[in-house]
Amino acid sequence: MNTAWVVWGGLVLGSFAVLETIALLNHREGDTLSERLREWLGIYPVKHWRLAASAALLGFLVWFGWHIVFQQ
């Protein structure tokens, strides 16, 4: 493992851990990542674009997974 992986991994995991911990400790509604994603995708509260947004997210995740695993 090279230094770049350690730096990127630390930045991503550290940032996520700090932001989620703050959100969980302040007990305000809508602060966690899962609550934000539900709102952005129109899942809760229900919005008319929820199916399109959820399909777009799923499509992106499938493409990104394929890209990471099988592309060089």
LINFENHU-V49715 format. One record per run of one state. SS is the DSSP state (~ for helix, > for strand, _ for the rest). FROM is the first residue (numbers start at 1). TO is the last residue. Records with the same first field share a line. If there is no record, write none. Layout:
SS=FROM-TO ; FROM-TO
//
This chain:
_=1-2 ; 27-32 ; 41-49 ; 71-72
~=3-26 ; 33-40 ; 50-70
//
